[in-house]
Amino acid sequence: MAVIDNKNTILYLAHERLAEWGDIVVESSVRKSRVYQNKAEKLRYFLKAMEHEFYLEDDDITSLLQCINNLAELTDWPTAPVLAEKQAPVAITGVPGPIGPAGVDGVDGSDADINVVSGDSVISIVETAPGGVKTFTVSYAPYTAPTISLAITTSGFPNPSSLIQELGTTLTTVPFSITLNKGKDTVDSSTLTSPADQDGDYQAALDLVALNAGTEQIISLDDTNVTATQIYSAEIDDLTNQPSSSKTITFVIPFLYGSSGTALVQSTYISNLTKLIQTQGNKAILFNDTDAFFYFVYDANYPDLDSILDGNGFEAIGAFTKTTETVDMVSGPESMKVYKTIITDIPSQTYTFKF
């Protein structure tokens, strides 16, 4: 492993070992052999540099390691230290429990994983002379992105508690709110990207100072007279990430379903059948009537049905006819596909209409 890749290990060895017996090494080496005099003087320089916390260049670190290795060859010291490469001890406070480097449930002596630890990491370096024990405390907080959440209050809509509304209706008021929280880094900006014409009101309510001080911010706005599909979206930016949140109100021509003892005409579909205000997709419909025609009607822009399964899972599409008719809907005359049973004596059960 490259010397420069082990700066921390080398500096730790110097602090832990050389501070303990450095003066003895210097005096002994000078006394015993002139060969080691230059090495000893370098050692003294490094000890003083570390004592005063001078910055050591890469070449200095390499020279320090060579100095340690050369001096370690002496065999007549009062105490001959054994130099072994090892990592500086890291004590990380877990929550809960004793010091455990691996995290909250860490085992002493295992590798540290700072990202799963709540608290500070503490590096303790021991010097017996001079200065006693030095403790360096490094506070670490893993990066967390800011958060943003947009919500729409739908309780007052014609189709309550739903973001899907019937085409032809008007949402007089659409209350929506954006909740923001700061992550680790300072929030630089937040924008209401849609509807963009309300971003001015959003910026007027946005308080970045309070947000960056750690206060959750909730901004409430109203949109008015919404009659077509509308996207609501906002984003937050800390110059590292740009989380966003969005909701969409969708207007659709509803499905119609139900039964009638006599064949219906287009003008009576909407008054005799039940509305299902949903987007395109498979629908499970309970038909519960006797001696009646069953109807399933939907927007002609959707494709034909692939299958109609009865309550036992058997194919029943052959029991229906399909026509395309103009039906008076809330949005006006609309082209609709109409599936109607051929006869009136099919069993009452749940039918699944599949696209």
Buried (B, 14 or more C-beta within 10 A) or exposed (E): EEBEEBBEBBBBBBBBBBBBBBBEBBEBBEEEEEEBEEBBBBBBBBBEBBBEEEEBEEEBBBBBBEBBEBBBEBEEBEEEBEBEEEEBBBBBBBEEEEBBBBBBEBEEEEEBEBEBBEBBBBBEBBBEEEEEEBEEEEEEEEEEBBBBBBBBBBEEBBBEEEBBBBBBBEBEEBBBBBBBBBBEBEBBEBBBBBBEEBBEEBBEEBEBEEBBEEEEBEBEBEBEEBEEBBEBBBBBBBEEBBBBBEBEBBBBBBBBBBBBEEEBEBEBBBEBBEBBBBEEEEBEBEBEBEEBBBBBBBBBEBEEBEEBBBBEEEEBBEBBEEEEBEBBBBBEEBEBBBBBBEEBEBEBEEBBBEE
